[in-house]
Amino acid sequence: MTAVSKRKLYTVIGASSLGTLIEWYDFYIFGSLATILSEKFFPPGNPTAAFLATLATFAAGFIVRPFGALVFGRLGDLIGRKYTFLLTLVLMGGSTFAIGIIPSYENFAWAPGIILILRLLQGLALGGEYGGAATYVAEHSPPHRRGYYTSWIQTTATLGLFLSLIVIITCQQLLSKEDYYNWGWRLPFLLSIVLLAISIVIRLKMQESPLFAQLKSEGKTSVNPLKESFGHRANLKMVLLALFGATMGQGVVWYTGQFYAQTFLLKTCSLEPTQTNTWIGIALLLATPFFIVFGWLSDKIGRKSIMLAGMLLAILSYRAIFTQFYRYADVSQKQEVAAATFTKTHTEAVKKSNDSLLVTTTFKQYTDGSTAETEVRQLFSADTSKESPIPVTKKTIVLADSYGIKIIGLIFLLVLFVTMVYGPIAAFLVELFPTKIRYTSMSLPYHIGNGVFGGMVPFIATLVYEYSKTASNPAGDYLAGLWYPISVAAVCFVIGLLYLNSRNNHDHLTHH
């Protein structure tokens, strides 16, 4: 293979990355808006159950990703990379747009089911997208620079998350709190149709991958990619090694650093969403260039050492970093300004009933400049024979600006570990498998590692934390959720250390 001219290579990277970025944006909007979606699309009455149901729906999109990898991976190895990921793009954009137009639960009882179906379609589409984009870029790249060029694709996941946060924060700033809560949260979903149109135009102009085109012209494409990927023992061994020695640990590090950290700050620490998302956005932006740095470095010193170092750092430092988050937000350790504390109450009528809602808001200020607002909503039934439900308490803490640099610094560290494990992974996976079954073979371990092991992090970690709450310790162990990512990453680290090849394998992409 002759190294494709640099300009063309950057066009390939740009077009692939833009489409993949838009798909990640679509996928992550759901996670970033989990709290409000749980109130809109699930039965009211139990906010924890509704939030867990939303996280489970979010996770469902991840669990089907391996099936998307099989379906679209097979198509990609049979008909080509270009048309397959054009199809995944349309499926993703359409599903995201549809989530934005579905009526909320109070007007449409089928909402939770429909949302789940759309989320599953998003997962299938993403399962087909990433393997296609990574394969496409790798097959255009010269062997000794493959880590560097594919690492551009790796930035798209973080930039997609960043874009989703920017769009959400912008909507929150431009609209009043009521308007945003009533209909403004739909805008980020509806915007995806515009992004979809732009990306389709760009993707239609792309050429087929040169390696795949060469195989096709020689009649050497795979007749049955699934059988060749998983029916041959040697290749199946590589698929399993890629999963348990690399992507499984990479997946949990990714989702702990970029997603569970957000859930932890918003739900466990009760921090105010706009402030938190702004700090996360800044940290993401500062850390993103390191995907390229570690991708480039992996061409020089090998993929294995960088990925495993990232896993090890995460395993050793997670508990310390999350403890700091909790301490910064723990108002019981702060000194109250007694003169600035006040409480106000008002009563609201409940729609479509004679019930009334008593809302009590307590506002507290602390000497370090932080504030806390606690809102207790107690429903009183007009039917006195009915028992009134348990009051719902919502706490929102706005930290003083002086905490910004500390929290941004800690999130930056979490994302730095992500860049170490994720920057080199595309090149690592692509080099494990031959061209004719590459799309199928690399997509499956990637999406099981990221989709199933990684995507389940927010759900499992939140669930473990909720279960740690007992009568004797009602607050629970706030670090309990971390046992899941730490143990998965530790198992992966050991397997990777023992069985992964330290040298980069260029053979699969230079010879047929």
N, C-alpha and C positions, 0 to 999 in steps of 0.2 A: 504494500500500500504506500503510495506517495503521500507525504504529509500535505494535506489540503492547504491551499493558500490561507495565510493568517486571516485575511479579511473575511473570507468565506466562513472560516471556522468561527470567528466572532459572531457572524450573522446566524450561524447554526445555534451557537450557545445562546444568543439573545432571543431568538424565536422560541427555542425549547424552554428557556428559563421563564419567559414571560407567560407562556401558557401554563407552565407548572406553578408559577407564583399565583396566578389567578385561581387555579384549582385549590391550592393551599388556603388562599383567602376564603374561598367558599366553604371549605371544610372547617376552618377555625372560627368563623363568625359564630357558628353554633356553640362552640365551647366558650368563647369570650362572652356570649350573652346567656350562658346557662342559667344564671340566677333569674333573669327576667322571663326567659322562656318557661321556666318551671312554674312561674305564676300565671302565665298566659295560656299554656297548653295542657296543664294537668289539673285534676280536681282540687279545689281549694280545701283548706282545713288542716292539712299537715305539711308545713313548709319543708321539713327535713325529708319526708317521703317524696314530696314533689321534686325536690332538688336532686335526690338520689335517682329518681325515675328519669330526670333529664340527663344526669351523668350516664345512666345506663343506656339511654337512647343515643347519647354522644358516643359511648363505647361501642354500641351496636354497629355504628358506621365503621369502626375500626375492625371489628371481628369479621365483617364480610370482605375486608380488603384482600385477604389471601384468595378468596373465590374470584374476586375481580382480577387478581393477578393471573389465575389459571385461565379464566375465560379470555381476557384481552391479551395475555401473554401468548396463548396459543394462536390467537388471531394475528398478533404481531409477528410471530415466527412463520405463519403461513402466508399472510397477504402483504406484510410489510409494516415498518414502524410508523410511517407517515399517516396512513388512513386510520390506523388503530387509535393513535392518540388524538386524532381529530374527533373521532366518535366519543372518546372518554370526556373530552372537553365539553361537547354539547350536552351529554348526559349530566355532567356535574353542574354546569351553569343553569340548565333547565330546572333541576331539582332545587337548587338554592333559591332561584326566583320564586318557585312555587311555595316554598316555606314562608316567604314574605307575604303571600296573598291568602294564606289559610286563615279563616276566622278563628277567634280564640275559643277556648273551651266553653265559656258561658253561653256562646251563641251556637256552638257546633260540638256536640258530644263526641264526634268521631275524631276530633283533632289529634289526640295522642297517637291513634293508630296510623293516621295519614302521615303525621310527622315522622313516625318510625319508618314507614315505607320510603319516604323521600330521603331519610338519613341513610337507609340501606343502599339506595341508588347512588348516593354520594360516595359511599364506601367502595362500591363496585367500581365506580369511575376512577377513584384515586388509586385503586389497586392496579388498574391498567395503565394509569398515566406515568407514574414515577419510573417504573422499569423501562418504559418506552423512551422517556426523555434521557435517562442516564445512559441507556444502551446507544441511543442515537448520537449523543455527544461523544461518547467513548469511541464509537466506530468512525468518527471523523477525526479523532485526535492522534497525533504521533505518540508512540508507546512511552517514550521517556518523559512526556509532559502530561500523561493522562490524569494523574492525581490533581494537577493544577487546573486543567480544563474542566474536569467533571465537578470540581469543588464549586464552580459557579452555580451548577444545578443545586448543590447542597445549600446555597444561601437562600434559595427560593422559599423553603419551608419557614425559615425565621422571618424573612421579609414579608411573606404572606400573612403571618401572625401579626407582624408590625403594622402592615397595611390595614388589617381588620381592626386593630386597636385605634389607629389614626381615624378611620372612618367613624367608629363608634364614639370616640371622644369628640370629634367634630359635630356629630349629630347631637350629642349631649350638650355641647356648648351653645349651639345655634337655637335649640328649642327650649321652651320652658320645661320644668320637671314633669308637669302634667302631660303636656303634648308628647314628650319623649316616651313617657310610660304608656300613654294610650295608643299612639300609632307610630311615633318616631323611631322606635326600635326596629320597625320593618324596613326602614330605608337601606341599611347595609345589605340586606338580602336582595332588595329590588335592584340595587346598583349593579349586581353581578351580571345582569343582562347586557349592560353597556360594555363591561369588561369582556364578556363572552364574545360579543360582536367584533371587538378590536382583535382579539386573539385568533378568531376563526380566519379573518382576513390575512393575518400574518402567517398562520399555519398552512393555509392553502398554497402559499407561494413556496413552501419548502420542498426540497428534493428528497428522494429516498436515500437512506444511508448507503454509502458506497460499498461497504462490505456485504450488506444484505443484497444490494442490486447485483453485485458480482456473483454471489451464490445463486441468485435467481436465474441469471443469464446462463450459468453453468448447469442449471437444473439440480443443484445440490441442497435446496432448502429442505427442511425437515417435513416428512410426511405426517408424523405424529409426534409433535413436540412434547406432549405430556408423557407419552410412553418412553421417549428417549431421555427425558429429564429425570423421571422417577422410577423407570423400569430397569435401568442399567445400574448395577450395584455401585460402580465407581463414581458415577455422577450423583447418585442418591446420597452417597457418603459425603460428597462435597456440599450438597444442599443442606444436609443435617449439620455439617461442621460450620457452614456459614451462619446457620441459625443459632446453634448453641454456643459457638465460639466467638461470635461477633455481633450479629444483629440483635440478639435477645438483650444483651447488656447495653448496647448502643440505644436500643428503644427505650428502656427504662430511664436511662440517664437523660435522654432527650425530653421525655414527658415529665420527668420530675423537675428539670431545670426550667422548662418553658411553660408547663401547664399546672403541675401540682403546686409549684411556688405561687402561682396566681390564685389558685383555689385556696391555698393555705392563708395567704395574706388577706383575701376578701372574706372568707367564711370563718376560719379558725381565729384569725386576729381581728376580724371585724373592721378592717381599714376601709376608708372611703374609696369607692371605685375609680373616680376620675384621677385622683391623686396617685393611687396605686398603679393604674394602667399607664399613666404618664411616666412614672419611674421605671416601670417594666419596659416601656417603649424606648426610653433613653438607653437603658442597659443593653437591649437587643441591638440597637443601632451601633453602639460602641463595640459590641462583641462580634458582629457579623463579619467584618473583614478577616477574622481569624479562621473562618471556614477555608478561605483562599490560602491563608498562611500555612495551615496544617495540611491542606491538599498539596500545595507546592512542596512542603517539607517531606511529605510521604513519598514523593518521587525521588528524593535524595537519600532518605534514611530508612525507607520501608514503611508500609502501612501498619503492620502489626504493633510495633512499639508505641506509636502515637495513640492508637485506639485503646490499647490496654492501659497506657499511662492515664488517659482520661477517665477510664472506668475506675482505676485504683484511687485516683484523687477524689472522685465522687463518693466512693464507698467510705473513705476515711473522713471526709469533711461534711457530709450531709447533716448529721445530727448537730454539729457545732453551728452551722450556718442557720438552720431552722430555729435553733434555740435563740440565736440573736434576733431573728425576726420577731419571735414571740416576746422577747424581753423589751424590745423597742415599743411594742404595742400594748404592753401590760400596764393598764392604768392603775392597777392596785399598788404598783411600785412607784407611782408618780404622786406628787404633792398637789392637793386640790387648792384652788383659789376660792375660799368659801364665799366671798362676796359676789363672785361671778356665777354662782350656781342658782339656777331657777327652774321651776316646773310650770308647765301650762297644760290645761286639759280642754278638750272640746268633744262634742258628741256629733256623730254623723248618722244620717239615716241610711239604712241598708236597702239597696235597690230590690224591687219586687217582693218586699216583705215589710212587716211592721217592726222588725227587730231594730235595735239601735246599737251603735258601736261607740264605745268610750275610748278616746285616744289620749294617752297621757305621755307627754314628752318632757324628759329631764335633760337639761343642758349643763355640762360641767366644763370648767376650764382648769388647766394645770399650770404649774409654775414654769414648766419647760416650754410653754406655748402651744401644747397640744390641746385638743378639745374632744369631748365625747358627748354624743347625743343618744339617749336611750328612749325608744318609742315602744309603749306597751299598748296593744290593741285588745280590748276586752269586748266580746260580743254578748249583748243581753237579749235573750229571746223574749218575744212578746208573749209567747205561750209559757206561762210560769211553771207548768208541770214539767217542762223540758229542763234538763240541766244545762247551764251555760258552759260552752267549751272552754278549754284551758286558754288563758290569754297568750297572745303571740308577742314575743319581745324581739325587737330589732335594734341592734347596737351599731352605731357608726362612729369610728374614731378618725379624726383628722390629725395626723401627726404634724408637729412643728417642722418648718422647712429645713431646719438643721439636721433632721434625720434623713433627708433626701439623699445626700451623698453617701451615707452609710448603707442605706438599703439598695441604692443603685449599684454600689460597689459589690455587695453580696450577690445580687442577681447577676451582675457581670461575671462573677466567679462561676456561678452555676451554668451560665451560658457558655463560658470558656470551656468547661468540661464537655459540653455538648459539641462545640466546634472540634474538639480533639477526637471524639469518637465518630462524629458524623462527617467531618470534612473529607477524610480518606475513604469512606465506606463504599461510595459508588464505584471508584476505580478498583477497590479490593474485590467487590462482587463481580464486576464485569470481567475481570481477569481470571476468575475461577472457571468460567464456562465457555465452550466453543460457540462461534457465531450462530450456528443454525438453531440452537436451542437456548440461546442466551436470554432472550426476553422472558421466556417461561421460567428458566432455572433461577435467574437472579431475583425475579419478582417475588417468588414464593417465600424464600427465607426472609427477604427484606420486609414483606408485609406481615408475616407472622411475628417477627421480632418487634416491629414498630406498631403494627395494628393491634395484635393480641396482647403481647407482653407490655409494650409501651402504652398503647391507648387505654389499657385498663388501669393505669397508675392513678389518675384522679379518682376514679370510682372505688377501686379497692382500698386506696389509702384513706379516703374519706369514710368508707364503711368501717375499716378497722378502728379509726379514731372514734366514730360514733359508738362502736361496741366497747371501747375502753372506758366509756362513761358508766360508772356504777353508783349505787346508793351512797357508798362511802366516799366516792370521788366523782361528784357530778360533772366536774369540768373535764374529766377524762385525761388521758396521757396525750398531749398535743403532738408528741413525736411518734406515737404508735404507728401511724400510717407509713412512716419511712422504712419500716422493716421489710416491706414488700420490694421496693426498688433496690434496697441495699443487698438483700439476699440474692435476688435474680442477677444483679451485676456481679456479685462475688462468685457465683457458680460459673457465669460466663467468663469471667476473668481467668479462673483456674483452667477451664477447658481451652480457652484461647491460648493461654501461656504454654500449655502442654502440646497442643496439636496444630496450631496455625503455623503456616510456613512464614519464616521471617523475611524471605526475599520476595520482591514483587514479581509476579508472573506475567511477562509480556508475550509469551508464546501464543496464547489463545487469540491474540488480536493481530498477530503479524502473519501467522501461517493458517492455512485451512486444512 
